[in-house]
Amino acid sequence: MTLGDAIIAGTALMYELTLITRNVDDFRWIPQLNLLNPFDIDTG
């Protein structure tokens, strides 16, 4: 995880926000972080 990723994750955690990113692998190890990959959504 880069410093930028850590700042983004920390901000999302602090404000209880969902982190929307295609790069979920770098953040998956943080259990309290809500992640959303918009490319995984079925628009069906």
VEXKE-57632 format. One record per residue: residue number from 0; z, x, y negated of N, C-alpha, C in turn. Coordinates in steps of 0.001 Angstrom, whole numbers. Each point is the difference from the previous one (the first is absolute). Layout:
! VEXKE-57632
R:NUM:Z:X:Y:Z:X:Y:Z:X:Y
...
//
This chain:
! VEXKE-57632
R:0:0:851:1169:0:-851:-1169:0:897:-1231
R:1:-849:-332:-939:-71:752:-1251:1028:-535:-990
R:2:192:730:-1067:933:-444:-1035:-444:-1346:-573
R:3:-1291:-163:-223:-516:-1269:-520:281:-1167:924
R:4:-197:220:1293:296:-1045:988:1485:-348:-3
R:5:850:1021:-129:1441:-227:-26:412:-814:-1229
R:6:-605:280:-1132:300:-752:-1226:-450:-1451:142
R:7:-1177:-203:565:-515:-1358:203:897:-773:964
R:8:373:634:1110:867:-662:991:1369:-294:-598
R:9:548:948:-726:1299:-201:-627:-4:-1127:-1008
R:10:-1072:-97:-761:-122:-1082:-985:-92:-1355:697
R:11:-794:-68:1062:-122:-1257:755:1338:-406:601
R:12:750:974:515:1310:-295:568:976:-452:-1078
R:13:-8:676:-1123:942:-291:-1089:-165:-1432:-524
R:14:-1254:-439:-113:-272:-1322:-558:-306:-1047:1068
R:15:226:372:1272:-224:-898:1137:-1406:-588:-9
R:16:-992:887:-191:-1404:-390:-38:-684:345:1317
R:17:-1105:-660:258:-842:344:1133:-976:1074:-445
R:18:-82:1066:761:-932:1079:-300:-1335:-323:649
R:19:-1022:-162:-814:-1334:-324:487:-815:1285:10
R:20:-376:432:1199:-730:1247:161:-794:-20:1284
R:21:-1084:731:15:-751:167:1239:604:1130:830
R:22:799:839:-630:590:1175:628:1409:-303:498
R:23:120:-934:916:1321:-426:470:680:1039:891
R:24:-751:903:592:582:990:913:1006:910:-703
R:25:-208:300:-1263:928:864:-740:1303:-702:-346
R:26:28:-1319:66:1171:-764:-430:694:-742:1138
R:27:-626:-67:1157:500:-799:1123:1401:390:450
R:28:394:1229:-220:1301:495:476:1166:-460:-867
R:29:-272:-687:-1104:1053:-500:-883:264:-1457:377
R:30:1069:-277:746:186:-1348:557:216:-1093:-1038
R:31:588:291:-1135:277:-1034:-1005:-1217:-320:-872
R:32:-1051:784:106:-1173:-155:-859:-948:-1040:574
R:33:-325:-1004:-795:-970:-1019:398:-1398:517:-308
R:34:-837:88:1030:-1355:527:-142:-1029:-1082:240
R:35:-1098:99:-726:-1131:-896:209:-1277:806:-133
R:36:-787:-6:1055:-1321:618:-37:-1011:-1114:-226
R:37:-611:-77:-1179:-921:-1105:-286:-1247:12:883
R:38:-286:1126:641:-1158:81:869:291:-563:1389
R:39:1269:-277:310:362:-582:1285:74:-1520:-48
R:40:-185:-597:-1160:109:-1448:-150:-1277:-670:510
R:41:167:-988:872:-1119:-761:527:-341:-1116:-978
R:42:-1171:73:-603:-405:-1013:-982:-734:-1152:654
R:43:-155:46:1293:-553:-890:862:-662:-1202:-75
//
